[in-house]
Amino acid sequence: MGELRAITAERAALERREEVAVRRARAQGYSWAAISSMLGISRQAAHKKFGRRT
């Protein structure tokens, strides 16, 4: 079904945008606490998801 494929592609694109934004925020000096607050997740969850990639 084309709609499901489109949703999957949109989700992947959004995850890439999120990762880039987190990397940018870290480069600008934002703490994991600040980033996690903006994402609506715990600091530990943000670090686990993005920490190794940044």
N, C-alpha and C positions, 0 to 999 in steps of 0.2 A: 504494500500500500504506500503510495507516494507521500501521503501526509505524514505517516510515521517516520519515513526516511528523512523528510524535511525537518521534523521535530528533533530527530537524533542529530542531524547536522547543525541545527541551531543551538542545541545544548552544547555540542562540542565547541562551537565557535564562542559561545558565552563563557565556557570554562577557560578557553585560551585568553579571552579578554580579561577575565578575572585574574588569571595568573600574571599577566603583563601588568595589570594595575597594582597588584600586590608587590611585584618586583620594583615597580616605580616608587611606590610608597616607602618601601624599605630603603631604597637608594636615597630618598629625600629625608630619611631619618625618622620615619614614623615607627613607633614601637609595635610589637606584636599585640599588645593590649589595645592600642588605638585601632589597628587594622581589624582585629577580631570584633571590636565594638561596631565598626562600620559594616562588617559582614554579618553581624548577628550570630556569631559563634564564639565559643570560648577561645581564650588565648592559646591554650594547649592544642585545640583542634586546628586553629589557623597555622600554628607552627608545624604541626604534624603534616598538614596538607601541603603547605608551601615552603616550609623551612629548608628542606634539602634542595629545592629548586632555585632559591634566590641567592 
